[in-house]
Amino acid sequence: MNLFRNLLFWIVLALVGALVAQLLVRDPGHVLVRYGGYDYTMTVVDALLMGVAAIALVWVLWKGLSLPLSALRRHRKKHARARLVEGLEALHQGHWARAEKALSQAAQPQRVGRNEVAAIAHLAAARAADARGDDDAVARHLDALAAERPLDAAIARAQRQLDAGTFESALETLDTAPQPLPPRGLALRAQALAALGRSGEAYGLLGALRQQHALPTAELARLESSWAEAGLREAADANVLADRWEALPKPLRSDPAAVAAYAERAAALRWDEAATRSVEQALDANWSDSLASLYGRLPVGRLEARQSNAERWLQQHPASPALLLALARLLRAQRRWPQAEGYLHRAIAQGAGSEGWEELGHGFAEAGDETLARLSYANALCSARDEAIVELPGRDLRQRIFDEAAIEERDEHGMPRLRG
């Protein structure tokens, strides 16, 4: 394409030259120059040729005079690049002092021309000084960088402040830097916001981070889940909580961690229906033992409705220790201890562990049976330590066999589920 354009340019130029030549042949013109009492006459062609010759002479003289300066400039640039390469290689190899020295030389201001590698050299020198633990040298290099590249200096300072745990300073540095922030600056700002307990604002930056490919896709997915959960827990009131929940993509609204965060925060805000409904919808869509356990622990009402849902799920997941434990908690909250005790024995037999024994101890304590309560609490401690437990008196062989029986689980279509 460049060859075609160049060829077209020279063809057009030749045509224009031929046209001008034809005009000058017909009328060569007359140029009169009067200077110092003398008259100089010539044709237009001669005047043009003399003008071109004068310009060429001036250009040759200028090049001749500036040749030493150009050579000196090229020498200094070559030297700066060589120092930069040497410094970067030493930085990669861990020779911090040697790297900083070479990079400082590469970043020195040039008396002739402009040092094009100064910004890179200052950044790398700051890294070398930071690796040596010399904070004064780091500040000196970053101050020199800020004079020419304030945005680059701000990003480097913010990274150091984040690493040091001074998140407010990092956020202030980025907010006062020249805008808009580049991808790395956006990523650092989101990290600072999340660290300051403002995960909802960090979550709002995910769109820009994705658009600018600031982080790998897998890391963005992890941060999305983490910031969504934290943002729900940080919601100041029910309106903010509802807005953040509705803003989540559909897959996240079925994620156990996000659902648990929403339900627990809704329960803390006395929004009982929203807390239980979110867990119910998530469990209906995709079973999770952690959410089933949370369903029985939520400090909200609707005990009978929750019990009914738990019994419905138990038909599909009869061997789930988390669900059995949740159902026992709901029954105990309704003062129905005998039924709750039966579910707790089944939960422990199916693997509820120390949590099941502790709940059993609470039930016996409320029922006034101190002996069994103490034994249950002791078993909870033994279970947590992977030590042998003591069988409770009064449980016959038939009851123990029923508790430990492997019950076939079926899906909503009645088909048996395969246990992993």
VENKA-V455852 format. One record per backbone hydrogen bond with DSSP energy under -1.0 kcal/mol. NH is the residue of the N-H (numbers start at 0). CO is the residue of the C=O. If there is no record, write none. Layout:
# VENKA-V455852
nh=NH co=CO
nh=NH co=CO
This chain:
# VENKA-V455852
nh=4 co=0
nh=5 co=1
nh=6 co=2
nh=7 co=3
nh=8 co=4
nh=9 co=5
nh=10 co=6
nh=11 co=7
nh=12 co=8
nh=13 co=9
nh=14 co=10
nh=15 co=11
nh=16 co=12
nh=17 co=13
nh=18 co=14
nh=19 co=15
nh=20 co=16
nh=21 co=17
nh=22 co=18
nh=23 co=19
nh=24 co=20
nh=25 co=21
nh=26 co=22
nh=30 co=41
nh=32 co=39
nh=34 co=37
nh=37 co=34
nh=39 co=32
nh=41 co=30
nh=43 co=27
nh=46 co=42
nh=47 co=43
nh=48 co=44
nh=49 co=45
nh=50 co=46
nh=51 co=47
nh=52 co=48
nh=53 co=49
nh=54 co=50
nh=55 co=51
nh=56 co=52
nh=57 co=53
nh=58 co=54
nh=59 co=55
nh=60 co=56
nh=61 co=57
nh=62 co=58
nh=63 co=59
nh=64 co=60
nh=65 co=61
nh=69 co=65
nh=70 co=66
nh=71 co=67
nh=72 co=68
nh=73 co=69
nh=74 co=70
nh=75 co=71
nh=76 co=72
nh=77 co=73
nh=78 co=74
nh=79 co=75
nh=80 co=76
nh=81 co=77
nh=82 co=78
nh=83 co=79
nh=84 co=80
nh=85 co=81
nh=86 co=82
nh=87 co=83
nh=88 co=84
nh=89 co=85
nh=90 co=86
nh=91 co=87
nh=92 co=88
nh=94 co=89
nh=95 co=93
nh=98 co=94
nh=99 co=95
nh=100 co=96
nh=101 co=97
nh=102 co=98
nh=103 co=99
nh=104 co=100
nh=105 co=101
nh=106 co=102
nh=120 co=116
nh=121 co=117
nh=122 co=118
nh=123 co=119
nh=124 co=120
nh=125 co=121
nh=126 co=122
nh=127 co=123
nh=128 co=124
nh=129 co=125
nh=130 co=126
nh=131 co=127
nh=133 co=128
nh=134 co=132
nh=137 co=133
nh=138 co=134
nh=139 co=135
nh=140 co=136
nh=141 co=137
nh=142 co=138
nh=143 co=139
nh=144 co=140
nh=145 co=141
nh=146 co=142
nh=147 co=144
nh=148 co=144
nh=152 co=148
nh=153 co=149
nh=154 co=150
nh=155 co=151
nh=156 co=152
nh=157 co=153
nh=158 co=154
nh=159 co=155
nh=160 co=156
nh=161 co=157
nh=162 co=158
nh=163 co=159
nh=164 co=161
nh=165 co=160
nh=166 co=164
nh=169 co=165
nh=170 co=166
nh=171 co=167
nh=172 co=168
nh=173 co=169
nh=174 co=170
nh=175 co=171
nh=185 co=181
nh=186 co=182
nh=187 co=183
nh=188 co=184
nh=189 co=185
nh=190 co=186
nh=191 co=187
nh=192 co=188
nh=193 co=189
nh=194 co=190
nh=195 co=191
nh=196 co=193
nh=197 co=192
nh=201 co=197
nh=202 co=198
nh=203 co=199
nh=204 co=201
nh=205 co=202
nh=208 co=204
nh=209 co=205
nh=210 co=206
nh=211 co=207
nh=212 co=209
nh=213 co=208
nh=219 co=215
nh=220 co=216
nh=221 co=217
nh=222 co=218
nh=223 co=219
nh=224 co=220
nh=225 co=221
nh=226 co=222
nh=227 co=223
nh=228 co=224
nh=229 co=225
nh=230 co=226
nh=231 co=227
nh=232 co=228
nh=233 co=229
nh=240 co=236
nh=241 co=237
nh=242 co=238
nh=243 co=239
nh=244 co=240
nh=245 co=241
nh=246 co=242
nh=252 co=248
nh=253 co=250
nh=254 co=251
nh=258 co=254
nh=259 co=255
nh=260 co=256
nh=261 co=257
nh=262 co=258
nh=263 co=259
nh=264 co=260
nh=265 co=261
nh=266 co=262
nh=267 co=263
nh=268 co=264
nh=269 co=266
nh=270 co=265
nh=274 co=270
nh=275 co=271
nh=276 co=272
nh=277 co=273
nh=278 co=274
nh=279 co=275
nh=280 co=276
nh=281 co=277
nh=282 co=278
nh=283 co=279
nh=284 co=280
nh=285 co=281
nh=291 co=287
nh=292 co=288
nh=293 co=289
nh=294 co=290
nh=295 co=291
nh=297 co=293
nh=299 co=297
nh=305 co=301
nh=306 co=302
nh=307 co=303
nh=308 co=304
nh=309 co=305
nh=310 co=306
nh=311 co=307
nh=312 co=308
nh=313 co=309
nh=315 co=312
nh=316 co=312
nh=319 co=316
nh=323 co=319
nh=324 co=320
nh=325 co=321
nh=326 co=322
nh=327 co=323
nh=328 co=324
nh=329 co=325
nh=330 co=326
nh=331 co=327
nh=332 co=328
nh=334 co=331
nh=335 co=330
nh=339 co=335
nh=340 co=336
nh=341 co=337
nh=342 co=338
nh=343 co=339
nh=344 co=340
nh=345 co=341
nh=346 co=342
nh=347 co=343
nh=348 co=344
nh=349 co=345
nh=350 co=347
nh=351 co=346
nh=356 co=352
nh=357 co=353
nh=358 co=354
nh=359 co=355
nh=360 co=356
nh=361 co=357
nh=362 co=358
nh=363 co=359
nh=364 co=360
nh=365 co=361
nh=366 co=362
nh=368 co=363
nh=369 co=367
nh=372 co=368
nh=373 co=369
nh=374 co=370
nh=375 co=371
nh=376 co=372
nh=377 co=373
nh=378 co=374
nh=379 co=375
nh=380 co=376
nh=381 co=377
nh=382 co=378
nh=383 co=379
nh=384 co=380
nh=385 co=382
nh=386 co=381
nh=399 co=395
nh=400 co=396
nh=401 co=397
nh=402 co=398
nh=403 co=399
nh=410 co=414
nh=413 co=410
nh=416 co=408
